Amino acid sequence: MPKTIKTPISEEVARSLKLGETIYMDGVVYTGRDEVHIHALEYLEKGKKIPVDFKGSALFHCGPIMKKVNEKWVAVAAGPTTSSRMNSLEPQFIEKFRPGAIIGKGGMSQPTVDAMKKYGCVYLAFTGGAAVLAAKGIESVSGVEWFELGMPEAIWILNAKGFGPLTVAIDAHGNSLFANLSAQIKENEKKARAKLGLKT
């Protein structure tokens, strides 16, 4: 039975999650893509207060499609964005703001893996192309910050219930499913070339 974790996520909980484990999430989830990372780091540099507290948070790489129903925002679709877009920003973001989990798709770079190991953060992979399924795990939308950045780039404050399934694809101990897969592919290629008598 997959476990359910709640936000905010303590370092202890983040470090207890095992590579390859499937989990679901309850609690507040913040969306944040390139512009949120850039803005938050710029605000910090200038000594300005950011509108949300990312410590222990679940940061979802997502540009959701929202609509207003009776003055309330509703998530229509909330699929994950390819996380590698944030590779240059994520290590510093993790160091400065200490989120407990990053949710996205496609994995992240080794410097990000190293930052997750150092500060106690995990990367949770959500299936790409499941935007409507993701939206079903969002009970309500509490609000939006930095809306001037545009709908997909703003910070949406989502109330999640049974959000998932999410796979622990990078744990807080420096292990990565993506790195493991890459190593396995290289090993298989090496074996295949040797079998064919080709130079490795």
C-alpha positions in Angstrom: 0.0 0.0 0.0 1.6 3.3 -1.1 2.2 5.7 1.8 0.8 9.3 1.9 3.0 12.1 3.1 1.8 15.5 4.3 3.3 18.9 3.7 5.3 20.6 5.1 7.8 17.8 4.7 10.4 17.6 7.4 14.0 16.6 6.6 13.5 13.4 8.6 10.5 12.4 6.4 12.3 13.4 3.2 15.3 11.2 4.1 13.1 8.3 5.0 11.7 8.0 1.5 13.2 5.2 -0.5 14.3 5.3 -4.2 11.6 3.8 -6.4 8.9 4.1 -3.7 5.4 5.2 -4.8 3.7 7.8 -2.6 0.8 10.2 -2.5 0.7 13.7 -1.1 -1.8 15.7 1.1 -1.4 19.4 2.0 -0.3 22.6 0.3 1.7 22.3 -3.0 3.2 25.3 -4.7 3.7 25.5 -8.4 6.9 27.1 -9.6 8.8 27.0 -12.9 11.7 29.1 -14.3 10.3 32.5 -13.5 9.4 31.6 -9.9 13.0 30.4 -9.3 14.5 33.5 -10.9 12.2 35.9 -9.0 12.6 34.2 -5.6 16.4 34.2 -5.9 16.4 37.9 -7.0 14.1 38.8 -4.1 16.4 37.1 -1.7 19.4 38.9 -3.1 17.6 42.3 -2.8 16.5 41.5 0.8 12.8 41.5 -0.3 10.3 39.1 1.3 8.8 36.4 -1.0 5.1 35.8 -0.7 5.2 32.1 0.4 7.4 30.0 2.7 9.2 27.3 0.6 10.8 25.6 3.7 9.6 22.0 3.8 7.3 22.7 0.9 6.5 20.6 -2.2 7.4 22.6 -5.2 5.7 21.4 -8.4 7.3 22.2 -11.7 4.0 22.9 -13.4 2.3 25.5 -15.6 -1.3 24.7 -14.8 -4.4 25.6 -16.8 -6.8 27.4 -14.5 -10.3 28.8 -14.8 -12.4 30.9 -12.6 -15.7 29.4 -11.4 -17.9 31.7 -9.2 -14.8 33.9 -8.3 -12.8 30.8 -7.3 -9.9 29.4 -9.3 -10.2 25.7 -10.3 -7.3 23.6 -11.8 -8.4 22.2 -15.2 -5.1 20.6 -16.0 -1.8 20.4 -14.0 0.7 18.3 -15.7 4.4 18.4 -14.8 6.9 20.5 -16.7 10.2 18.9 -17.8 12.4 19.6 -14.8 15.7 19.9 -16.7 14.6 23.4 -17.6 15.3 24.4 -14.0 18.7 22.6 -13.7 20.8 25.8 -13.6 18.6 27.3 -10.8 17.5 24.4 -8.7 20.7 23.7 -6.6 20.8 27.3 -5.4 17.0 27.3 -4.8 17.3 24.2 -2.7 20.2 25.7 -0.7 18.5 29.0 0.0 14.8 27.9 0.4 15.1 24.3 1.6 12.0 22.7 0.0 11.3 19.2 1.1 10.3 17.9 -2.3 10.5 18.8 -6.0 7.8 17.3 -8.2 8.3 17.1 -12.0 9.2 14.9 -14.9 12.4 13.7 -16.6 14.8 14.0 -13.7 17.4 16.6 -12.9 21.2 17.3 -13.1 23.9 15.9 -10.8 24.4 19.3 -9.0 20.7 19.2 -8.1 21.1 15.6 -6.9 24.0 16.7 -4.7 22.0 19.6 -3.3 19.1 17.3 -2.4 21.5 15.0 -0.6 23.1 17.9 1.3 19.9 19.6 2.4 17.4 16.7 2.6 15.1 17.1 -0.4 13.6 14.5 -2.8 12.6 14.5 -6.4 9.2 13.0 -7.0 8.4 12.1 -10.6 4.8 12.5 -11.9 3.9 10.7 -15.1 4.1 13.0 -18.1 0.9 13.4 -20.1 -1.3 13.0 -16.9 -2.3 16.6 -16.5 -6.0 15.8 -15.9 -5.1 13.1 -13.4 -2.9 15.5 -11.5 -5.7 18.1 -11.4 -8.0 15.4 -9.8 -5.5 15.3 -6.8 -6.1 19.1 -6.3 -9.0 19.7 -3.9 -8.9 23.4 -4.2 -6.8 26.5 -5.0 -6.0 28.8 -2.0 -4.6 31.6 -4.1 -2.0 32.8 -6.5 1.1 34.9 -6.2 3.1 36.7 -8.8 0.2 36.4 -11.3 1.8 39.2 -13.3 4.3 36.6 -14.5 1.4 34.9 -16.4 -0.8 31.9 -15.6 1.8 29.2 -16.2 4.6 31.0 -14.4 2.8 32.2 -11.3 3.0 30.6 -7.9 -0.3 28.7 -7.5 -1.1 27.6 -4.0 -2.8 24.2 -4.3 -4.5 22.1 -1.6 -3.8 18.5 -2.5 -5.5 15.4 -1.4 -4.2 12.0 -2.6 -2.0 13.8 -5.1 -0.1 11.3 -7.2 1.0 8.6 -7.8 4.5 10.1 -7.3 7.7 8.0 -7.6 10.7 8.8 -5.6 13.1 9.2 -8.5 15.9 11.0 -6.6 16.2 10.3 -2.9 17.8 12.5 -0.2 20.9 10.3 -0.1 22.2 11.0 -3.6 20.6 8.1 -5.4 18.8 8.6 -8.8 16.7 6.3 -10.9 17.7 8.3 -13.9 21.5 7.8 -13.2 20.9 4.1 -12.5 19.0 3.8 -15.8 21.7 5.6 -17.7 24.4 3.4 -16.3 22.4 0.3 -17.1 22.0 1.4 -20.7 25.7 2.1 -21.1 26.5 -1.4 -19.6 24.0 -3.1 -22.0 25.5 -1.2 -25.0 29.0 -2.3 -23.9 27.9 -5.9 -23.7 26.2 -5.8 -27.1 29.3 -4.3 -28.8 31.5 -6.9 -27.2 29.1 -9.7 -28.4 29.3 -8.3 -31.9 33.1 -8.0 -31.7 33.1 -4.2 -31.9 35.4 -1.9 -30.0 34.0 -0.7 -26.7 
